[in-house]
């Protein structure tokens, strides 16, 4: 693994890990009231496009971390929809 790929792995790890506290907090509190659905939908679309881009250029760090981030942001969207229905 070359230096550029190591930088990509480090950057991807940090940005992806940053979502875990939000997922845990939302799950524990069973509330996503303060989370913007529009923001997370747009963000997830952007992450999906990064994933496609990573696949197109064959970049393992881009593929790996955007796949994980897409799953984490998707779980937040799912909780937003699920927990929002309970309060209605």
Residue pairs with C-beta under 8 A, 6 or more apart in sequence:
1 9
5 60
5 61
8 59
8 61
8 62
9 61
11 61
12 61
12 62
12 64
12 65
12 66
13 65
15 65
15 69
16 65
16 68
16 69
16 72
19 69
19 72
19 73
19 76
20 72
22 35
22 76
23 72
23 75
23 76
23 79
26 32
26 35
26 76
26 79
26 80
26 83
27 79
30 83
30 86
31 83
32 76
32 79
32 80
32 83
32 84
33 83
33 84
33 87
35 76
35 80
37 77
37 80
37 81
40 73
40 76
40 77
40 80
41 77
43 73
44 70
44 73
44 74
44 77
47 66
47 69
47 70
47 73
48 66
48 70
50 62
50 66
51 62
51 63
51 66
51 67
51 70
53 62
54 60
54 61
54 62
54 63
54 66
55 63
